[in-house]
Amino acid sequence: MVKHVIIEPEKLEDLRQSGCSIYKVPHNLRKVNWGAYTPQWISIGPIHFSKKKDLKPMQKHKKWYFHLFWERVSDKQIMETYKRYLDAKEKNIRKHYAEEFLHISKEIFVEMMLLDAVFIMELLLRNSSRKSESSSKHCDDHDLILTHSWLSRSISRDLILLENQIPFCVLQKLYEVVVPCECKKNEHTGFVDLAIEYFASNDTLMPFSSENNTKKPYVYNKNPKHFTDLIRCFYLPAERESGVANHVPRTATKLQESGVSFEKGEKGPLLEVTFKKTPFLSLIFCVGCLPYMKRFKARCVIPQLKVDHTTECVLRNLIAFEQCHYQEKPYICNYVSLIDSLIHTKDDVEMLVEKEVIVHELGSDKEVATLVNGLCKHVVTNSTCYKETIDKLNNHYTSKWNHTVAALGLVYFRDLWRASSTVVGIAVLVFAVFQFLRVMRVLF
């Protein structure tokens, strides 16, 4: 039987999926919440091409945008040159996808890429000019995407879905070769800037504004594969060593009972979670009650997480992308797993909301807990970039002295007024004992 088993080399090449960066979401992740991975308004690329009737009305809007972009270009021959470029690179473009799409002919594939690329470019250009030029407002009266904020947010949501992508190089080539110079602003040093400006208008998608220059060099060096990868770049923390943590961290309320104070991180990427502790002063339970002395407590600093009805969609697609493409660097998966460990019940969410670590627009704290607890289902990682932070939290929690100090602090030194009354009470007690001893000395 072994003699008759022949595996062709080209089939082995297909199994490796070398060079691809756009995937269909694995079915075990999709079945948890299929709607988080499915476009609602617009189809981009071949995966959802002509599959849903609900997406077909936006095809007319794509063609209208194509007409508007055509009017921008003075030299029409450049568009023909770009189409020939797509035609010549058609096989290479297909290799960016994990699926082959044999049912889509070369001609249809090239036409689809051209229409989708031009639509995205025109959308980003119109969004940029609308923000900077108030005089152009009258040009947008018939543009449903730009005049209806709910539709604009829905379109931007669809554009970051893993299954709704075209290669970044296709868009970058269009920007560099076809887009007229007068449409390129001075602050846009490349297509990445234009894309960042568009997604920065939605805080849930892009946690940083386009004015934040600290992350731009990293994004340029990273050379993102597509919009999903671009969004991921802005979430990443500084490079840190990964490893296997000894134990998952306790919940937020349990850690608070051991003296850990949760604080909102003021600056830095979303995934920059740290644990800070001053070795000696953190053992003194009354220090944290004094003004400007809270930084000496044991603190878990977490950048603020804004949760709305789009958050689950964004995180799920980033997780799915890492599970398929970044198995060795699953930073988003590590972050969600850490937050999932901190949150088990609505009480954990309530405490983190009180500390402004989490801000949400959902109906209740219980909904936030349910959302977070469901994100890591079927997600597999071999290491975590938060190993050092988790080990420090666990070591702090296992100390009985920290629990004792925290209990005293919560009961008698929770705030400045309670601490003051405690100190006054102790002073009165000491004075009473001193007076009692003095009277006893006189009598005896």
C-alpha positions as CSV (number, residue, x, y, z in Angstrom):
1,M,0.0,0.0,0.0
2,V,2.9,2.3,0.8
3,K,4.2,1.9,-2.8
4,H,1.1,3.4,-4.3
5,V,0.9,6.4,-2.0
6,I,2.3,9.4,-4.1
7,I,2.2,13.0,-2.9
8,E,2.9,15.5,-5.5
9,P,5.5,18.2,-4.6
10,E,3.2,21.1,-5.6
11,K,0.6,19.8,-3.2
12,L,3.1,19.9,-0.4
13,E,3.8,23.5,-1.3
14,D,0.1,24.3,-1.0
15,L,-0.1,22.7,2.5
16,R,2.8,24.9,3.7
17,Q,0.9,28.1,2.7
18,S,4.2,29.9,2.5
19,G,3.9,33.6,1.9
20,C,0.2,33.9,2.5
21,S,-1.1,36.4,5.0
22,I,-4.9,36.5,4.4
23,Y,-6.8,33.6,5.8
24,K,-10.3,32.3,6.4
25,V,-11.0,32.2,10.1
26,P,-10.6,28.7,11.5
27,H,-14.0,27.1,12.0
28,N,-13.5,26.5,15.7
29,L,-13.1,30.2,16.3
30,R,-15.9,31.1,13.8
31,K,-18.5,28.9,15.4
32,V,-18.2,30.8,18.7
33,N,-19.4,34.1,17.0
34,W,-19.5,33.9,13.2
35,G,-20.9,37.5,13.0
36,A,-17.7,39.0,14.4
37,Y,-15.8,37.8,11.3
38,T,-18.4,38.5,8.6
39,P,-18.7,41.8,6.7
40,Q,-22.1,43.5,7.2
41,W,-22.0,46.1,4.5
42,I,-19.2,45.7,2.0
43,S,-17.1,42.9,0.5
44,I,-13.4,43.4,-0.1
45,G,-11.3,40.7,-1.8
46,P,-12.2,37.3,-3.0
47,I,-13.3,35.5,0.2
48,H,-16.8,37.1,0.4
49,F,-16.9,38.0,-3.2
50,S,-20.6,37.7,-4.5
51,K,-21.6,35.5,-1.5
52,K,-24.1,37.6,0.4
53,K,-27.0,39.5,-1.2
54,D,-26.8,42.1,1.6
55,L,-23.4,43.1,0.3
56,K,-24.4,43.7,-3.3
57,P,-25.9,47.2,-2.9
58,M,-22.5,48.6,-1.9
59,Q,-21.1,47.4,-5.3
60,K,-22.9,50.4,-6.8
61,H,-21.2,52.7,-4.3
62,K,-17.8,51.1,-5.3
63,K,-18.5,52.0,-9.0
64,W,-19.4,55.5,-8.1
65,Y,-16.2,55.9,-6.1
66,F,-14.3,54.5,-9.1
67,H,-15.8,57.2,-11.3
68,L,-14.8,59.8,-8.7
69,F,-11.3,58.5,-8.6
70,W,-11.1,58.4,-12.4
71,E,-11.9,62.1,-12.4
72,R,-9.0,62.8,-10.0
73,V,-6.5,61.2,-12.4
74,S,-5.5,63.6,-15.2
75,D,-3.4,61.0,-17.1
76,K,-5.8,58.1,-17.8
77,Q,-2.9,56.0,-19.2
78,I,-1.6,55.6,-15.6
79,M,-4.7,53.7,-14.7
80,E,-4.2,51.4,-17.7
81,T,-0.6,50.9,-16.5
82,Y,-1.8,50.0,-13.0
83,K,-4.3,47.5,-14.4
84,R,-1.5,45.9,-16.4
85,Y,0.5,45.7,-13.2
86,L,-2.4,43.9,-11.5
87,D,-2.7,41.6,-14.5
88,A,1.0,40.8,-14.4
89,K,1.1,40.2,-10.6
90,E,-2.2,38.3,-10.5
91,K,-0.5,35.0,-9.5
92,N,1.6,36.7,-6.8
93,I,-1.4,38.5,-5.4
94,R,-3.3,35.2,-5.2
95,K,-0.4,33.8,-3.1
96,H,-1.3,36.2,-0.4
97,Y,-4.4,34.2,0.2
98,A,-4.5,30.8,2.0
99,E,-7.2,29.7,-0.4
100,E,-6.7,29.3,-4.2
101,F,-10.1,30.6,-5.5
102,L,-10.0,28.5,-8.6
103,H,-13.6,29.4,-9.3
104,I,-12.6,33.0,-10.0
105,S,-11.0,33.6,-13.4
106,K,-8.0,35.8,-13.9
107,E,-10.0,38.5,-15.6
108,I,-12.6,38.7,-12.9
109,F,-9.9,38.5,-10.2
110,V,-8.0,41.5,-11.7
111,E,-11.3,43.5,-12.1
112,M,-12.2,42.8,-8.5
113,M,-8.8,43.9,-7.2
114,L,-8.9,47.1,-9.2
115,L,-12.4,48.0,-8.1
116,D,-11.7,47.3,-4.4
117,A,-8.3,49.0,-4.4
118,V,-9.7,52.2,-6.0
119,F,-12.8,52.2,-3.7
120,I,-10.5,52.0,-0.6
121,M,-8.2,54.7,-1.9
122,E,-11.0,57.1,-2.8
123,L,-12.6,56.5,0.6
124,L,-9.4,57.3,2.4
125,L,-8.7,60.4,0.2
126,R,-12.2,61.8,0.6
127,N,-12.1,61.2,4.4
128,S,-8.7,63.1,4.6
129,S,-9.9,66.1,2.5
130,R,-13.2,66.3,4.3
131,K,-11.4,66.6,7.7
132,S,-9.0,69.3,6.5
133,E,-11.1,71.4,4.1
134,S,-14.5,72.6,5.3
135,S,-15.1,74.0,1.9
136,S,-15.3,70.5,0.5
137,K,-18.3,69.6,2.7
138,H,-20.8,70.4,-0.1
139,C,-19.1,67.7,-2.2
140,D,-20.2,65.0,0.3
141,D,-23.9,65.7,0.3
142,H,-24.6,62.6,-1.7
143,D,-21.9,60.4,-0.1
144,L,-23.8,58.1,2.3
145,I,-20.6,56.8,3.8
146,L,-19.2,60.2,4.9
147,T,-22.5,61.9,5.7
148,H,-23.9,59.0,7.9
149,S,-21.6,58.4,10.9
150,W,-23.2,55.0,11.7
151,L,-22.5,53.8,8.1
152,S,-19.0,55.2,8.2
153,R,-18.2,53.3,11.4
154,S,-19.7,50.1,9.9
155,I,-17.6,50.4,6.8
156,S,-14.4,51.0,8.8
157,R,-15.3,47.9,10.9
158,D,-15.7,45.8,7.8
159,L,-12.3,47.0,6.5
160,I,-10.4,45.5,9.4
161,L,-11.9,42.0,9.2
162,L,-9.3,39.3,8.5
163,E,-11.4,37.7,5.7
164,N,-12.1,41.1,4.1
165,Q,-8.6,42.1,3.0
166,I,-6.5,42.8,-0.1
167,P,-2.7,42.9,0.1
168,F,-1.2,46.1,1.4
169,C,1.2,46.2,-1.5
170,V,-1.7,46.5,-4.0
171,L,-2.9,49.7,-2.3
172,Q,0.6,51.1,-1.8
173,K,1.3,50.7,-5.5
174,L,-1.9,52.5,-6.3
175,Y,-1.0,55.4,-4.0
176,E,2.5,55.8,-5.2
177,V,1.9,55.5,-9.0
178,V,-1.7,56.6,-9.7
179,V,-2.8,59.1,-6.9
180,P,-2.1,62.6,-8.2
181,C,0.5,64.7,-6.2
182,E,-2.1,67.4,-5.4
183,C,-4.1,64.7,-3.5
184,K,-1.2,63.9,-1.2
185,K,-0.8,66.1,1.8
186,N,2.5,67.2,3.2
187,E,1.9,65.3,6.4
188,H,1.3,62.0,4.5
189,T,4.8,60.6,3.9
190,G,3.2,57.5,2.5
191,F,0.0,55.4,2.2
192,V,0.5,54.2,5.8
193,D,-0.1,57.7,7.1
194,L,-3.3,58.0,5.0
195,A,-4.6,54.7,6.4
196,I,-3.7,55.6,10.0
197,E,-5.6,58.9,9.6
198,Y,-8.7,57.1,8.5
199,F,-8.8,54.4,11.2
200,A,-7.7,56.9,13.9
201,S,-11.2,58.5,13.7
202,N,-12.5,55.3,15.4
203,D,-11.0,54.9,18.9
204,T,-12.1,51.3,19.2
205,L,-10.2,50.3,16.0
206,M,-7.1,52.5,16.5
207,P,-6.3,53.3,20.1
208,F,-3.9,56.1,19.0
209,S,-4.5,59.3,17.0
210,S,-2.6,60.0,13.8
211,E,-0.6,62.7,15.6
212,N,1.1,60.1,17.7
213,N,4.5,59.8,16.1
214,T,6.0,57.4,18.6
215,K,4.5,54.3,16.8
216,K,4.9,55.4,13.2
217,P,8.5,54.3,12.7
218,Y,7.6,50.9,14.0
219,V,4.7,50.6,11.6
220,Y,6.9,51.6,8.7
221,N,9.6,49.1,9.6
222,K,7.0,46.4,10.1
223,N,5.7,46.7,6.6
224,P,2.1,45.6,7.4
225,K,0.5,42.8,5.2
226,H,-2.9,44.4,5.2
227,F,-5.3,46.6,7.4
228,T,-5.7,43.9,10.0
229,D,-2.0,43.7,10.4
230,L,-1.7,47.5,10.5
231,I,-4.2,47.7,13.4
232,R,-2.3,45.0,15.3
233,C,0.9,47.0,15.0
234,F,-0.6,49.9,17.0
235,Y,-1.6,47.5,19.9
236,L,1.8,45.9,20.4
237,P,3.9,46.7,23.4
238,A,7.7,47.1,23.4
239,E,9.7,44.0,22.7
240,R,9.7,41.8,25.8
241,E,10.8,38.2,26.6
242,S,8.2,35.5,26.3
243,G,7.9,32.4,28.4
244,V,5.6,30.1,30.3
245,A,4.1,31.6,33.5
246,N,4.1,29.4,36.6
247,H,0.4,30.1,37.2
248,V,-2.4,32.2,35.8
249,P,-2.9,35.4,37.8
250,R,-5.8,35.7,40.3
251,T,-8.8,37.8,39.6
252,A,-8.7,41.6,40.1
253,T,-10.7,41.5,43.3
254,K,-8.5,38.7,44.8
255,L,-5.3,40.7,43.9
256,Q,-6.8,43.8,45.5
257,E,-7.3,41.8,48.7
258,S,-3.6,41.2,48.7
259,G,-2.8,44.8,48.4
260,V,-2.5,45.2,44.6
261,S,-3.8,48.6,43.4
262,F,-5.0,48.8,39.8
263,E,-4.3,52.0,37.9
264,K,-5.0,53.4,34.4
265,G,-1.9,53.7,32.3
266,E,-1.7,57.3,30.9
267,K,0.5,56.7,27.8
268,G,1.7,53.8,25.8
269,P,0.1,51.0,23.6
270,L,-2.8,49.1,24.8
271,L,-0.8,46.0,25.6
272,E,1.8,47.7,27.8
273,V,0.7,46.1,31.1
274,T,3.2,46.4,33.9
275,F,3.4,45.6,37.7
276,K,5.3,48.1,39.8
277,K,6.3,47.7,43.4
278,T,8.6,49.6,45.7
279,P,10.2,46.9,47.9
280,F,10.1,48.6,51.3
281,L,7.5,51.3,51.2
282,S,4.9,49.0,49.7
283,L,4.9,47.0,52.9
284,I,3.7,50.0,54.9
285,F,-0.1,50.0,54.7
286,C,-0.6,53.7,55.5
287,V,1.7,55.0,52.8
288,G,-0.7,54.6,50.0
289,C,-3.3,56.7,51.8
290,L,-1.2,59.8,51.8
291,P,-1.5,62.3,49.0
292,Y,1.1,61.8,46.1
293,M,2.3,58.6,47.8
294,K,0.2,56.1,45.9
295,R,3.0,55.4,43.5
296,F,4.8,53.6,46.3
297,K,2.0,51.0,46.5
298,A,2.1,47.7,44.7
299,R,0.4,48.7,41.4
300,C,-0.8,46.9,38.3
301,V,-0.8,49.6,35.6
302,I,-3.1,48.8,32.6
303,P,-3.8,51.1,29.7
304,Q,-7.5,52.0,29.5
305,L,-9.6,49.5,27.5
306,K,-12.6,51.1,25.8
307,V,-15.3,48.4,25.3
308,D,-18.2,49.0,23.0
309,H,-20.2,46.9,20.5
310,T,-17.2,46.9,18.1
311,T,-14.5,45.8,20.5
312,E,-15.3,42.1,20.3
313,C,-15.1,42.1,16.5
314,V,-11.7,43.9,16.5
315,L,-10.1,41.6,19.1
316,R,-11.5,38.4,17.6
317,N,-10.1,39.2,14.2
318,L,-6.7,40.2,15.6
319,I,-6.7,36.9,17.6
320,A,-7.7,34.9,14.6
321,F,-4.9,36.6,12.5
322,E,-2.3,35.7,15.2
323,Q,-3.5,32.1,15.4
324,C,-2.9,31.7,11.7
325,H,0.1,34.0,11.1
326,Y,1.9,34.9,14.3
327,Q,2.0,31.7,16.3
328,E,5.4,32.7,17.8
329,K,4.3,36.2,18.7
330,P,0.7,36.0,19.9
331,Y,0.8,39.3,21.8
332,I,-3.0,40.0,21.3
333,C,-3.8,36.5,22.5
334,N,-1.6,37.0,25.5
335,Y,-3.2,40.3,26.4
336,V,-6.8,39.0,26.1
337,S,-5.8,35.9,28.2
338,L,-4.4,38.2,30.9
339,I,-7.5,40.3,31.0
340,D,-9.6,37.2,31.0
341,S,-7.7,35.9,34.1
342,L,-8.3,39.2,35.9
343,I,-12.0,39.2,35.1
344,H,-14.3,36.3,36.2
345,T,-17.4,38.1,37.5
346,K,-19.1,41.4,37.3
347,D,-17.4,42.4,40.6
348,D,-14.1,42.3,38.9
349,V,-15.4,44.5,36.1
350,E,-17.0,46.9,38.6
351,M,-13.7,47.4,40.4
352,L,-11.7,48.0,37.2
353,V,-14.4,50.4,35.9
354,E,-14.1,52.3,39.2
355,K,-10.4,52.5,38.6
356,E,-11.0,53.7,35.0
357,V,-9.0,50.8,33.7
358,I,-12.1,49.8,31.7
359,V,-14.6,52.1,30.1
360,H,-17.6,50.5,28.5
361,E,-20.8,51.3,26.7
362,L,-22.5,48.0,27.3
363,G,-25.7,47.5,29.3
364,S,-24.0,46.2,32.4
365,D,-20.7,45.0,34.0
366,K,-21.9,41.4,33.6
367,E,-22.0,41.8,29.8
368,V,-18.4,43.0,29.8
369,A,-17.4,39.9,31.9
370,T,-19.3,37.6,29.5
371,L,-17.6,39.2,26.5
372,V,-14.1,39.0,27.9
373,N,-14.6,35.4,29.1
374,G,-15.6,34.3,25.7
375,L,-12.7,35.7,23.7
376,C,-10.2,33.1,24.6
377,K,-12.4,30.1,23.7
378,H,-10.4,27.7,21.4
379,V,-7.4,30.0,21.5
380,V,-4.1,28.2,21.9
381,T,-0.7,29.8,22.8
382,N,2.6,28.2,24.0
383,S,4.0,31.2,25.8
384,T,3.1,34.7,27.1
385,C,4.9,38.0,26.9
386,Y,3.5,38.8,30.3
387,K,5.5,36.0,32.1
388,E,7.4,38.5,34.3
389,T,4.3,40.5,35.2
390,I,2.3,37.4,36.0
391,D,5.0,35.9,38.1
392,K,5.4,39.1,40.1
393,L,1.6,39.3,40.7
394,N,1.6,35.6,41.9
395,N,4.5,36.1,44.2
396,H,2.9,39.2,45.7
397,Y,-0.4,37.3,46.2
398,T,1.1,34.3,47.9
399,S,2.7,36.4,50.7
400,K,0.5,36.3,53.9
401,W,2.0,39.5,55.1
402,N,0.7,41.3,52.0
403,H,-2.8,40.0,52.8
404,T,-2.6,41.2,56.4
405,V,-1.3,44.6,55.4
406,A,-4.0,44.9,52.7
407,A,-6.7,43.9,55.2
408,L,-5.6,46.6,57.6
409,G,-5.3,49.1,54.9
410,L,-8.8,48.4,53.5
411,V,-10.4,48.6,57.0
412,Y,-8.5,51.4,58.7
413,F,-6.6,53.2,56.0
414,R,-8.7,53.1,52.9
415,D,-8.7,56.9,52.4
416,L,-7.2,60.0,54.0
417,W,-10.2,60.7,56.3
418,R,-10.4,57.1,57.6
419,A,-6.6,57.1,58.1
420,S,-6.9,60.4,60.1
421,S,-9.6,59.0,62.3
422,T,-7.6,55.8,62.8
423,V,-4.6,57.8,63.9
424,V,-6.7,60.0,66.2
425,G,-8.3,56.9,67.7
426,I,-4.9,55.3,68.3
427,A,-3.7,58.6,69.9
428,V,-6.7,58.7,72.2
429,L,-6.2,55.0,73.2
430,V,-2.5,55.6,74.0
431,F,-3.4,58.7,76.0
432,A,-6.1,56.7,77.9
433,V,-3.6,53.9,78.7
434,F,-1.0,56.4,79.8
435,Q,-3.5,58.1,82.1
436,F,-4.7,54.7,83.5
437,L,-1.1,53.7,84.3
438,R,-0.5,57.1,86.0
439,V,-3.6,56.7,88.2
440,M,-2.5,53.1,89.1
441,R,0.9,54.4,90.0
442,V,-0.6,57.0,92.4
443,L,-2.9,54.5,94.0
444,F,-0.3,51.8,94.5
